[in-house]
């Protein structure tokens, strides 16, 4: 198969990231990575003027990163998709293609003629009742959303090679091989937090909730009267420290973090009840822009009783020649790196 040399483009609520890599027989090699602020109205707008602004900013980001190819892999935001791991009886591919629409009608809160459906078999397993089943990843995206992304990237002079979900890109950008221990991957985004449970490199459970970095930042100006930029700076400098700034930042954001922990516990409870015979979660991996919040990994470890790590994709995949300033922002580049690696999948 001819490689497209596509780079990864992660369009977030507050920042956009691009990553370009190459691969030889032994290593993934860094070519380029860069981030920039997303225009305020960003992808939320339906205005052609805002779409043009997005295109200009994306084009500038690509040029500034010195990426020369026009081919790009992108991910659609989880909060605009319906992504679900569903359990089904063992079916052939033909049977599955017929049955999946009946399954989608049960889960998807929109007319099926307004969305695009994609699915893939994940694994076969034996249920607690002793019958053989399979898990299927169902992804549903509004057609209008896909059309918007295609229009903006056309305006930016880019050719979309592939479109997938943020979670799939995230797994590719974090999990090095199929022998990794069962892990809970938590991506703390700007507006949403997505989590998935990975067994042998395969997603077996996913869940998301509308809570993220922006809500954490907003809790600080409400207490101290800071401007948003200053609140963000205080959040990322002082984090969960009890000593710095008299622990005031921690006290301000603690109620939101407590809510996050409760949502994660809820997800784990559902997983344990649904898949009683499966291996227990042995590790939590934190990614996303807020994953680097000082003390966050220790906070999750203490409250969940599970080893918790900040997942730096450059280190976890042993990417070569990564500049130090890019390495330090590793967790925020996980999705973009996963997208850049898509064409190297076997």
Residue frames relative to the residue before (quaternion, step in Angstrom):
aa qw qx qy qz dx dy dz
X 1.0000 0.0000 0.0000 0.0000 0.00 0.00 0.00
X 0.4224 -0.7098 0.5096 0.2410 3.57 -0.88 0.97
X 0.3815 -0.7296 0.5221 0.2225 3.56 -0.84 0.99
X 0.3827 -0.7376 0.5151 0.2102 3.57 -1.02 0.83
X 0.3105 -0.7623 0.4939 0.2803 3.58 1.32 -0.37
X 0.2509 0.7983 -0.5115 0.1954 3.57 1.15 0.60
X 0.3027 -0.7198 0.5915 0.2007 3.54 -1.15 0.68
X 0.4751 -0.6637 0.4963 0.2959 3.57 -1.27 0.27
X 0.0765 -0.7826 0.6176 0.0188 3.55 -0.99 0.90
X 0.0856 -0.7832 0.6158 -0.0034 3.54 -0.65 1.21
X 0.1113 -0.8006 0.5881 0.0300 3.58 -0.44 1.24
X 0.0713 -0.8272 0.5574 -0.0006 3.55 -0.23 1.28
X 0.7033 -0.4582 0.3376 0.4259 3.54 -1.32 0.10
X 0.8073 0.2371 -0.1086 0.5293 3.57 0.94 -0.87
X 0.8063 0.1126 -0.0685 0.5766 3.61 1.11 -0.55
X 0.2620 -0.7151 0.6249 0.1717 3.51 -1.33 0.51
X 0.0975 -0.7968 0.5950 0.0394 3.56 -1.03 0.81
X 0.1054 -0.7580 0.6382 0.0839 3.55 -1.16 0.71
X 0.0289 -0.7758 0.6303 0.0054 3.56 -1.15 0.72
X 0.0382 -0.7636 0.6442 0.0189 3.52 -1.07 0.85
X 0.0400 0.7882 -0.6118 0.0529 3.57 -0.89 0.98
X 0.1901 -0.7210 0.6401 0.1852 3.52 -1.37 0.13
X 0.2334 -0.7883 0.5577 0.1144 3.56 -1.23 0.27
X 0.1421 -0.7516 0.6353 0.1065 3.53 -1.04 0.82
X 0.7819 -0.3449 0.2196 0.4706 3.58 -1.23 -0.23
X 0.7924 0.3321 -0.1500 0.4892 3.58 1.07 -0.68
X 0.8387 0.1903 -0.0341 0.5091 3.59 0.94 -0.81
X 0.3665 -0.6120 0.6370 0.2922 3.46 -1.47 0.26
X 0.1579 -0.8120 0.5597 0.0498 3.57 -0.79 1.02
X 0.4439 -0.7009 0.5061 0.2356 3.54 -0.87 1.04
X 0.1324 -0.7708 0.6177 0.0825 3.55 -1.04 0.87
X 0.7812 -0.1909 0.1816 0.5660 3.56 0.82 -1.03
X 0.0933 0.7569 -0.6459 0.0339 3.53 -1.29 0.50
X 0.1254 0.7834 -0.5966 0.1207 3.54 -0.99 0.86
X 0.1566 -0.7733 0.6060 0.1012 3.55 -1.19 0.56
X 0.0252 -0.7695 0.6380 0.0134 3.55 -1.29 0.46
X 0.5901 -0.5716 0.4251 0.3799 3.56 -1.21 0.45
X 0.4130 -0.6682 0.5626 0.2579 3.53 -1.13 0.75
X 0.5506 -0.5985 0.4508 0.3679 3.63 -0.93 0.76
X 0.6568 -0.5850 0.3052 0.3650 3.55 -0.98 0.94
X 0.7376 0.3752 -0.2369 0.5089 3.60 0.85 -0.89
X 0.1179 -0.8814 0.4552 0.0442 3.51 1.30 -0.44
X 0.8143 -0.2392 0.2070 0.4867 3.49 -1.07 -0.86
X 0.5275 0.6467 -0.4150 0.3623 3.59 1.22 -0.08
X 0.6551 0.5520 -0.2977 0.4212 3.56 1.17 -0.60
X 0.3037 -0.7193 0.5902 0.2048 3.54 -1.30 0.45
X 0.4811 0.6958 -0.4162 0.3335 3.57 1.29 0.01
X 0.4959 -0.6537 0.4805 0.3096 3.64 -0.91 0.86
X 0.6147 0.5493 -0.3521 0.4432 3.61 1.08 -0.65
X 0.6653 0.4814 -0.2982 0.4865 3.59 0.99 -0.83
X 0.6227 0.5327 -0.3396 0.4617 3.58 1.06 -0.71
X 0.6395 0.5165 -0.3212 0.4703 3.56 1.03 -0.78
X 0.6354 0.5204 -0.3271 0.4674 3.58 1.02 -0.79
X 0.6262 0.5296 -0.3330 0.4654 3.59 0.99 -0.83
X 0.6610 0.5217 -0.3063 0.4439 3.57 0.91 -0.96
X 0.6493 0.5173 -0.3133 0.4612 3.57 0.96 -0.88
X 0.6818 0.4894 -0.2905 0.4597 3.59 0.91 -0.91
X 0.6352 0.5123 -0.3310 0.4738 3.60 1.03 -0.75
X 0.6450 0.5253 -0.3127 0.4585 3.56 0.95 -0.89
X 0.6524 0.5084 -0.3079 0.4702 3.58 0.99 -0.86
X 0.6363 0.5346 -0.3292 0.4482 3.59 0.97 -0.85
X 0.6589 0.5065 -0.3051 0.4650 3.58 0.94 -0.88
X 0.6629 0.4970 -0.3017 0.4717 3.58 0.95 -0.89
X 0.6663 0.5089 -0.3047 0.4520 3.59 0.91 -0.92
X 0.6687 0.4846 -0.2911 0.4830 3.59 1.14 -0.65
X 0.3667 -0.7542 0.4576 0.2955 3.57 1.36 -0.18
X 0.3290 0.7026 -0.5400 0.3263 3.54 1.01 0.93
X 0.2462 -0.8287 0.4922 0.1020 3.58 -0.64 1.10
X 0.6188 0.5369 -0.3621 0.4446 3.61 1.15 -0.37
X 0.3689 -0.7143 0.5481 0.2310 3.58 -1.19 0.54
X 0.5547 0.6200 -0.3850 0.3996 3.59 1.28 -0.10
X 0.0165 -0.8305 0.5533 -0.0615 3.56 -0.79 1.03
X 0.2298 -0.7112 0.6458 0.1557 3.53 -1.26 0.64
X 0.0666 -0.8166 0.5733 0.0059 3.58 -0.83 0.95
X 0.2620 -0.7311 0.6045 0.1771 3.53 -1.34 0.31
X 0.3619 -0.7037 0.5677 0.2269 3.54 -1.12 0.72
X 0.5417 -0.6563 0.4167 0.3199 3.61 -0.98 0.81
X 0.5550 -0.6532 0.4121 0.3090 3.55 -0.93 0.95
X 0.6673 0.5240 -0.3236 0.4188 3.60 1.00 -0.73
X 0.6856 0.4209 -0.2929 0.5167 3.61 1.28 -0.08
X 0.6590 0.4853 -0.2931 0.4943 3.58 1.31 0.02
X 0.2721 -0.6713 0.6368 0.2642 3.48 -1.39 0.05
X 0.0499 0.7946 -0.5979 0.0931 3.57 -0.43 1.26
X 0.1379 0.8053 -0.5589 0.1419 3.56 -0.64 1.07
X 0.3017 -0.6926 0.6225 0.2044 3.53 -1.12 0.77
X 0.0632 -0.8205 0.5681 -0.0053 3.57 -0.58 1.17
X 0.3659 -0.7147 0.5589 0.2070 3.54 -1.17 0.69
X 0.0217 0.8016 -0.5935 0.0695 3.56 -0.86 1.02
X 0.5838 -0.5315 0.4525 0.4147 3.59 -1.24 0.28
X 0.6150 -0.5308 0.4101 0.4145 3.58 -1.20 0.35
X 0.0327 0.7986 -0.5958 0.0784 3.57 -0.74 1.11
X 0.5006 -0.5955 0.5220 0.3498 3.53 -1.27 0.42
X 0.6830 -0.4766 0.3435 0.4340 3.58 -1.24 0.24
X 0.6545 0.5068 -0.3143 0.4647 3.57 1.00 -0.81
X 0.6545 0.5027 -0.3112 0.4712 3.57 0.96 -0.84
X 0.6477 0.5275 -0.3148 0.4508 3.56 1.00 -0.83
X 0.6536 0.5230 -0.3245 0.4405 3.61 0.91 -0.87
X 0.6668 0.4689 -0.3012 0.4948 3.60 1.14 -0.55
X 0.7127 0.4821 -0.2617 0.4371 3.55 0.94 -0.91
X 0.5892 0.6299 -0.3773 0.3371 3.58 1.06 -0.69
X 0.6323 0.5326 -0.3441 0.4450 3.60 1.07 -0.62
X 0.6234 0.5127 -0.3408 0.4820 3.57 1.09 -0.63
X 0.6339 0.5145 -0.3241 0.4778 3.57 1.05 -0.75
X 0.6554 0.5337 -0.3150 0.4317 3.57 0.92 -0.93
X 0.6210 0.5580 -0.3452 0.4288 3.58 1.01 -0.75
X 0.6474 0.5240 -0.3210 0.4508 3.60 1.14 -0.60
X 0.7847 0.3848 -0.1586 0.4594 3.55 1.04 -0.83
X 0.7171 0.4882 -0.2608 0.4236 3.57 0.97 -0.86
X 0.2829 -0.7928 0.5194 0.1471 3.62 -0.63 1.10
X 0.6530 0.4429 -0.3313 0.5173 3.59 0.90 0.93
X 0.5932 -0.5529 0.4251 0.4021 3.62 -1.14 0.51
X 0.5065 -0.6947 0.4193 0.2917 3.59 -0.82 0.97
X 0.6257 0.5400 -0.3600 0.4328 3.61 1.15 -0.41
X 0.6573 0.4908 -0.3169 0.4760 3.62 1.28 -0.07
X 0.7208 0.3956 -0.2242 0.5231 3.59 1.29 -0.05
X 0.3513 -0.6775 0.5990 0.2424 3.51 -1.40 0.26
X 0.2098 -0.7875 0.5723 0.0909 3.56 -0.84 1.04
X 0.0351 0.7553 -0.6543 0.0115 3.53 -1.12 0.79
X 0.0245 0.8037 -0.5935 0.0337 3.56 -1.05 0.67
X 0.0245 -0.7787 0.6265 0.0250 3.52 -1.29 0.42
X 0.4911 -0.6344 0.5103 0.3098 3.54 -1.14 0.69
X 0.2616 -0.7811 0.5503 0.1362 3.55 -0.95 0.90
X 0.7649 -0.2450 0.2144 0.5558 3.56 0.72 -1.05
X 0.3447 -0.6726 0.6017 0.2583 3.53 -1.36 0.23
X 0.0507 0.8026 -0.5918 0.0556 3.57 -1.06 0.69
X 0.4324 -0.6611 0.5455 0.2801 3.54 -1.33 0.30
X 0.3812 -0.7467 0.5039 0.2077 3.57 -0.70 1.11
X 0.6770 -0.4816 0.3527 0.4306 3.61 -1.24 0.24
X 0.6557 0.5046 -0.3104 0.4679 3.60 1.20 -0.48
X 0.5872 -0.6291 0.3460 0.3739 3.56 1.29 -0.03
X 0.6027 0.5583 -0.3781 0.4267 3.61 1.21 -0.02
X 0.4974 -0.6603 0.4812 0.2915 3.55 -1.16 0.64
X 0.0029 0.7983 -0.6009 0.0398 3.55 -0.90 0.98
X 0.2185 -0.7415 0.6044 0.1923 3.52 -1.32 -0.01
X 0.3362 -0.7073 0.5834 0.2152 3.50 -1.27 0.50
X 0.1081 -0.7824 0.6131 0.0187 3.52 -1.03 0.93
X 0.3039 -0.7278 0.5843 0.1912 3.57 -0.96 0.87
X 0.1099 -0.7882 0.6052 0.0208 3.56 -0.64 1.19
X 0.0273 -0.7888 0.6136 -0.0245 3.56 -0.81 1.06
X 0.0470 -0.8003 0.5972 -0.0264 3.54 -0.76 1.10
X 0.0209 -0.8081 0.5874 -0.0385 3.57 -0.76 1.09
X 0.4906 -0.6463 0.4886 0.3207 3.60 -0.95 0.81
X 0.5161 -0.6570 0.4535 0.3105 3.57 -0.90 0.91
X 0.6380 0.5375 -0.3318 0.4404 3.58 1.03 -0.75
X 0.6154 0.5404 -0.3467 0.4572 3.59 1.09 -0.66
X 0.6537 0.5034 -0.3076 0.4739 3.57 0.91 -0.91
X 0.6417 0.5312 -0.3158 0.4542 3.57 0.97 -0.89
X 0.6365 0.5312 -0.3269 0.4537 3.61 1.00 -0.81
X 0.6688 0.4911 -0.3050 0.4675 3.59 0.86 -0.93
X 0.6523 0.5157 -0.3190 0.4547 3.57 0.92 -0.87
X 0.6516 0.5219 -0.3146 0.4518 3.58 0.97 -0.86
X 0.6839 0.4905 -0.2919 0.4545 3.59 0.85 -0.97
X 0.6950 0.4614 -0.2870 0.4709 3.59 0.92 -0.83
X 0.5627 0.5516 -0.3798 0.4845 3.59 1.19 -0.44
X 0.6585 0.5058 -0.3019 0.4684 3.56 0.95 -0.91
X 0.6764 0.4826 -0.2816 0.4799 3.57 1.14 -0.67
X 0.5037 -0.6773 0.4078 0.3481 3.58 1.27 -0.04
X 0.5474 0.6165 -0.3869 0.4130 3.57 1.21 0.50
X 0.3009 -0.7377 0.5811 0.1661 3.54 -1.22 0.64
X 0.3257 -0.7533 0.5390 0.1892 3.59 -0.63 1.12
X 0.2354 -0.7677 0.5853 0.1124 3.55 -0.79 1.10
X 0.8042 -0.0596 0.0640 0.5879 3.58 0.97 -0.82
X 0.1574 -0.7435 0.6429 0.0955 3.52 -1.30 0.58
X 0.1197 0.7873 -0.5995 0.0804 3.58 -0.87 0.90
X 0.6236 -0.5288 0.4011 0.4131 3.58 -1.25 -0.19
X 0.6304 -0.5380 0.4001 0.3913 3.55 -1.23 0.45
X 0.6390 0.5503 -0.3380 0.4179 3.60 0.96 -0.82
X 0.6673 0.4938 -0.3140 0.4608 3.60 0.89 -0.87
X 0.6427 0.5034 -0.3204 0.4805 3.57 1.02 -0.79
X 0.6338 0.5537 -0.3197 0.4354 3.56 1.01 -0.86
X 0.6537 0.5097 -0.3146 0.4625 3.58 0.91 -0.89
X 0.6614 0.5070 -0.3031 0.4622 3.57 0.95 -0.89
X 0.7073 0.4730 -0.2580 0.4577 3.55 1.08 -0.73
X 0.7312 0.4097 -0.2221 0.4982 3.60 1.27 -0.23
X 0.7536 0.4057 -0.2152 0.4703 3.57 0.77 -1.06
X 0.3451 -0.7931 0.4707 0.1741 3.55 -0.48 1.23
X 0.8129 -0.0521 0.0688 0.5760 3.62 0.95 -0.77
X 0.6453 -0.5578 0.3805 0.3574 3.54 -1.35 0.20
X 0.6291 0.5368 -0.3364 0.4504 3.59 1.27 0.02
X 0.3789 0.7357 -0.4806 0.2902 3.57 1.28 0.23
X 0.5522 -0.6079 0.4421 0.3607 3.62 -1.09 0.60
X 0.6355 -0.5206 0.3978 0.4085 3.55 -1.23 0.45
X 0.0118 -0.8353 0.5447 -0.0745 3.54 -0.59 1.19
X 0.3035 -0.6938 0.6200 0.2053 3.51 -1.28 0.56
X 0.1489 -0.7985 0.5819 0.0398 3.55 -0.51 1.23
X 0.0548 -0.8091 0.5848 -0.0211 3.58 -0.64 1.15
X 0.1049 -0.7930 0.5995 0.0261 3.56 -0.62 1.15
X 0.1643 -0.7932 0.5834 0.0590 3.56 -0.41 1.28
X 0.0976 -0.8229 0.5595 0.0170 3.56 -0.16 1.29
X 0.7374 -0.4076 0.2920 0.4526 3.54 -1.30 -0.15
X 0.8231 0.1866 -0.0664 0.5322 3.58 0.85 -0.99
X 0.7889 0.2107 -0.0945 0.5695 3.58 1.18 -0.54
X 0.2289 -0.7233 0.6288 0.1704 3.51 -1.31 0.44
X 0.1019 -0.7898 0.6042 0.0268 3.55 -0.78 1.08
X 0.0274 -0.7943 0.6064 0.0235 3.53 -1.04 0.72
X 0.0066 -0.7765 0.6299 0.0181 3.52 -1.21 0.53
X 0.3365 -0.7127 0.5819 0.2006 3.53 -1.21 0.61
X 0.1656 -0.8111 0.5605 0.0242 3.53 -0.74 1.17
X 0.0262 -0.7683 0.6395 -0.0021 3.55 -0.91 1.02
X 0.8455 -0.0491 0.0044 0.5317 3.57 -0.77 1.04
X 0.7242 -0.4584 0.2371 0.4574 3.54 0.97 0.90
X 0.6631 0.4884 -0.2902 0.4874 3.61 1.29 0.03
X 0.4333 -0.6793 0.5279 0.2685 3.57 -0.98 0.84
X 0.0794 -0.8158 0.5724 0.0205 3.59 -0.80 1.00
X 0.7883 0.0780 -0.0372 0.6092 3.59 1.26 -0.26
X 0.0284 0.8018 -0.5967 0.0136 3.57 -1.01 0.75
X 0.0006 -0.7800 0.6230 -0.0589 3.54 -1.22 0.61
X 0.0025 0.7953 -0.6061 -0.0130 3.60 -1.07 0.60
X 0.0665 -0.7865 0.6128 0.0381 3.54 -1.24 0.49
X 0.5271 -0.6867 0.4165 0.2778 3.59 -1.08 0.76
X 0.4860 0.6112 -0.4611 0.4214 3.53 0.37 1.28
X 0.2124 0.8107 -0.5200 0.1649 3.60 -0.71 0.96
X 0.8405 -0.2505 0.1617 0.4523 3.51 -1.29 -0.43
X 0.6291 0.5394 -0.3458 0.4400 3.59 1.00 -0.76
X 0.6526 0.5101 -0.3182 0.4611 3.59 0.96 -0.82
X 0.6228 0.5253 -0.3379 0.4712 3.57 1.06 -0.71
X 0.6651 0.4973 -0.3006 0.4690 3.57 0.95 -0.89
X 0.6612 0.5304 -0.3100 0.4306 3.58 0.91 -0.90
X 0.5984 0.5745 -0.3654 0.4224 3.59 1.14 -0.55
X 0.6481 0.5459 -0.3197 0.4240 3.58 1.13 -0.55
X 0.6985 0.4363 -0.3164 0.4707 3.67 0.74 -0.81
X 0.5890 0.5686 -0.3845 0.4266 3.59 1.09 -0.51
X 0.6997 0.4431 -0.2645 0.4941 3.59 1.16 -0.53
X 0.8283 0.2713 -0.0850 0.4829 3.55 0.90 -0.96
X 0.4595 -0.7039 0.4395 0.3167 3.59 1.20 -0.16
X 0.3553 0.7420 -0.4957 0.2784 3.61 1.17 0.50
X 0.5020 -0.5677 0.5446 0.3595 3.54 -1.30 0.36
X 0.6663 -0.5367 0.3236 0.4040 3.64 -1.08 0.60
X 0.6598 0.5124 -0.3239 0.4441 3.61 0.90 -0.86
X 0.6651 0.4917 -0.3003 0.4751 3.58 1.01 -0.82
X 0.6268 0.5357 -0.3302 0.4595 3.57 1.04 -0.78
X 0.6384 0.5216 -0.3215 0.4659 3.58 1.00 -0.84
X 0.6506 0.5173 -0.3136 0.4591 3.56 0.98 -0.85
X 0.6604 0.4977 -0.3076 0.4707 3.60 0.91 -0.89
X 0.6246 0.5520 -0.3340 0.4400 3.57 1.01 -0.83
X 0.7529 0.4105 -0.2192 0.4654 3.57 0.78 -1.04
X 0.6517 0.4905 -0.3267 0.4776 3.63 1.20 -0.34
X 0.7989 0.3166 -0.1488 0.4892 3.59 0.78 -1.05
X 0.1210 -0.8567 0.4970 0.0664 3.58 1.13 -0.57
X 0.7960 -0.2971 0.2468 0.4661 3.53 -0.92 -1.00
X 0.3172 0.7602 -0.5071 0.2538 3.56 1.16 0.51
X 0.3633 -0.7251 0.5486 0.2034 3.56 -1.02 0.89
X 0.7036 0.4883 -0.2482 0.4526 3.55 1.22 -0.53
X 0.7041 0.4571 -0.2811 0.4650 3.59 0.87 -0.91
X 0.8364 0.0629 -0.1039 0.5345 3.55 -1.03 0.92
X 0.5873 -0.6282 0.3229 0.3951 3.54 1.20 0.83
X 0.6048 -0.5954 0.3480 0.3982 3.58 1.16 0.53
X 0.3732 0.7691 -0.4616 0.2367 3.59 1.25 0.22
X 0.6260 0.5291 -0.3490 0.4544 3.59 1.03 -0.70
X 0.6422 0.5221 -0.3253 0.4573 3.57 0.95 -0.86
X 0.6633 0.5077 -0.3156 0.4502 3.58 0.88 -0.89
X 0.6553 0.5289 -0.3153 0.4376 3.58 1.04 -0.76
X 0.7795 0.3553 -0.1848 0.4816 3.58 0.90 -0.90
X 0.4607 0.7238 -0.4297 0.2813 3.59 1.23 -0.28
X 0.6460 0.5206 -0.3599 0.4267 3.68 0.86 -0.73
X 0.6523 0.5003 -0.3183 0.4721 3.59 1.04 -0.73
X 0.6477 0.5065 -0.3190 0.4713 3.58 0.97 -0.81
X 0.6088 0.5416 -0.3476 0.4638 3.59 1.07 -0.69
X 0.6442 0.5090 -0.3137 0.4770 3.58 1.01 -0.81
X 0.6249 0.5343 -0.3316 0.4626 3.58 1.04 -0.77
X 0.6467 0.5181 -0.3123 0.4647 3.56 0.92 -0.94
X 0.6533 0.5164 -0.3181 0.4532 3.59 0.94 -0.83
X 0.6436 0.5065 -0.3228 0.4744 3.60 1.02 -0.74
X 0.6439 0.5108 -0.3226 0.4695 3.59 0.99 -0.80
X 0.6381 0.5194 -0.3256 0.4660 3.58 0.97 -0.81
X 0.6293 0.5420 -0.3278 0.4504 3.56 0.99 -0.84
X 0.6618 0.5099 -0.2990 0.4611 3.57 0.95 -0.90
X 0.6635 0.5012 -0.3094 0.4613 3.57 0.93 -0.89
X 0.6186 0.5452 -0.3412 0.4513 3.59 1.03 -0.75
X 0.6545 0.5039 -0.3070 0.4726 3.58 0.94 -0.89
X 0.6438 0.5241 -0.3131 0.4614 3.57 0.95 -0.89
X 0.6860 0.4905 -0.2947 0.4494 3.60 0.81 -0.98
X 0.6664 0.4945 -0.3048 0.4675 3.59 1.02 -0.73
X 0.6985 0.4833 -0.2745 0.4506 3.56 0.99 -0.84
X 0.8039 0.1735 -0.0666 0.5649 3.58 1.00 -0.82
X 0.0738 -0.8644 0.4972 0.0146 3.53 0.59 1.22
X 0.7099 0.4675 -0.2718 0.4513 3.58 1.04 -0.64
X 0.5598 0.6294 -0.3835 0.3787 3.56 1.24 -0.19
X 0.6329 -0.5521 0.3879 0.3798 3.53 -1.25 0.43
X 0.5252 -0.6402 0.4676 0.3092 3.54 -1.14 0.71
X 0.5691 -0.5780 0.4603 0.3607 3.54 -1.24 0.50
X 0.1577 -0.8231 0.5423 0.0593 3.57 -0.69 1.07
X 0.8073 0.1472 -0.0478 0.5695 3.56 1.23 -0.29
X 0.1935 -0.7360 0.6342 0.1364 3.55 -1.17 0.69
X 0.1264 -0.7837 0.6067 0.0425 3.56 -0.92 0.99
X 0.1848 -0.8009 0.5651 0.0712 3.58 -0.66 1.13
X 0.0353 0.7801 -0.6235 0.0369 3.57 -0.94 0.94
X 0.5609 0.6006 -0.4530 0.3456 3.54 -1.35 0.04
X 0.7152 -0.4896 0.3011 0.3977 3.53 -1.27 0.35
X 0.7320 0.4124 -0.2381 0.4873 3.60 1.05 -0.71
X 0.4274 0.7135 -0.4640 0.3049 3.61 1.25 0.01
X 0.6832 0.4941 -0.2801 0.4590 3.57 1.16 -0.62
X 0.3165 0.7441 -0.5162 0.2823 3.59 1.24 0.26
X 0.4795 -0.6972 0.4392 0.3017 3.65 -0.58 1.07
X 0.8240 0.2228 -0.1885 0.4856 3.54 -0.83 1.05
X 0.4824 0.7018 -0.4361 0.2907 3.63 1.19 -0.20
X 0.6459 0.5189 -0.3324 0.4507 3.60 0.92 -0.84
X 0.6626 0.4939 -0.3057 0.4728 3.59 0.94 -0.87
X 0.6135 0.5585 -0.3366 0.4454 3.58 1.07 -0.76
X 0.6782 0.4732 -0.2888 0.4825 3.59 0.91 -0.92
X 0.6441 0.5304 -0.3272 0.4436 3.58 0.93 -0.86
X 0.6768 0.4980 -0.2908 0.4577 3.57 0.94 -0.92
X 0.7465 0.4246 -0.2314 0.4571 3.58 0.88 -0.91
X 0.7359 0.4005 -0.2260 0.4969 3.59 1.12 -0.61
X 0.3451 -0.7507 0.4963 0.2666 3.58 1.19 -0.45
X 0.6080 0.5091 -0.3502 0.4985 3.58 1.19 0.58
X 0.5577 -0.5997 0.4517 0.3540 3.57 -0.98 0.82
X 0.0645 -0.8142 0.5767 -0.0173 3.57 -0.79 1.05
X 0.0617 -0.7986 0.5985 -0.0144 3.53 -0.92 1.02
X 0.4004 -0.6273 0.5936 0.3063 3.53 -1.25 0.47
X 0.2840 -0.8014 0.5085 0.1357 3.56 -0.53 1.19
X 0.0821 -0.7815 0.6184 0.0126 3.55 -0.40 1.26
X 0.3538 -0.7912 0.4506 0.2140 3.63 -0.25 1.20
X 0.5941 0.5707 -0.3735 0.4264 3.58 1.08 -0.63
X 0.6986 0.4483 -0.2610 0.4927 3.57 1.01 -0.86
X 0.6822 0.5178 -0.3074 0.4146 3.59 0.84 -0.93
X 0.7404 0.3453 -0.2094 0.5373 3.58 1.14 -0.61
X 0.3971 -0.7565 0.4446 0.2689 3.55 1.34 0.19
X 0.1449 0.8063 -0.5519 0.1556 3.57 0.86 0.99
X 0.3722 -0.7643 0.4955 0.1785 3.55 -0.87 1.03
X 0.8617 0.2080 -0.1467 0.4389 3.55 -1.32 0.60
X 0.3297 0.7435 -0.5168 0.2674 3.61 1.05 0.69
X 0.4349 -0.6926 0.5019 0.2815 3.66 -0.74 0.96
X 0.6273 -0.5883 0.3633 0.3584 3.57 -1.10 0.74
X 0.6707 0.5049 -0.3204 0.4388 3.61 0.91 -0.85
X 0.6398 0.4907 -0.3166 0.4996 3.60 1.15 -0.58
X 0.6128 0.5620 -0.3366 0.4420 3.57 1.03 -0.82
X 0.6714 0.5242 -0.3025 0.4277 3.59 0.93 -0.89
X 0.7182 0.3929 -0.2392 0.5222 3.59 1.18 -0.51
X 0.1751 0.8727 -0.4458 0.0949 3.54 1.32 0.37
X 0.6855 0.5087 -0.3257 0.4065 3.64 0.68 -0.98
X 0.6647 0.5122 -0.3143 0.4438 3.60 1.06 -0.64
X 0.6821 0.4898 -0.2821 0.4641 3.60 1.23 -0.35
X 0.3840 0.7744 -0.4564 0.2112 3.62 1.25 -0.09
X 0.6865 0.4757 -0.2993 0.4613 3.61 0.84 -0.92
X 0.6646 0.5046 -0.3094 0.4561 3.60 0.88 -0.92
X 0.6435 0.5057 -0.3248 0.4739 3.59 1.00 -0.77
X 0.6415 0.5281 -0.3225 0.4534 3.58 0.95 -0.85
X 0.6450 0.5108 -0.3143 0.4736 3.57 1.04 -0.77
X 0.6565 0.5153 -0.3117 0.4542 3.58 0.97 -0.84
X 0.6912 0.4863 -0.2693 0.4618 3.58 1.14 -0.63
X 0.4345 0.7478 -0.4428 0.2366 3.60 1.21 -0.28
X 0.7145 0.4650 -0.2867 0.4371 3.58 0.82 -0.87
X 0.6431 0.5088 -0.3353 0.4638 3.59 1.25 -0.16
X 0.3931 0.7046 -0.4925 0.3263 3.57 1.24 0.22
X 0.4389 -0.6920 0.5039 0.2731 3.54 -1.03 0.78
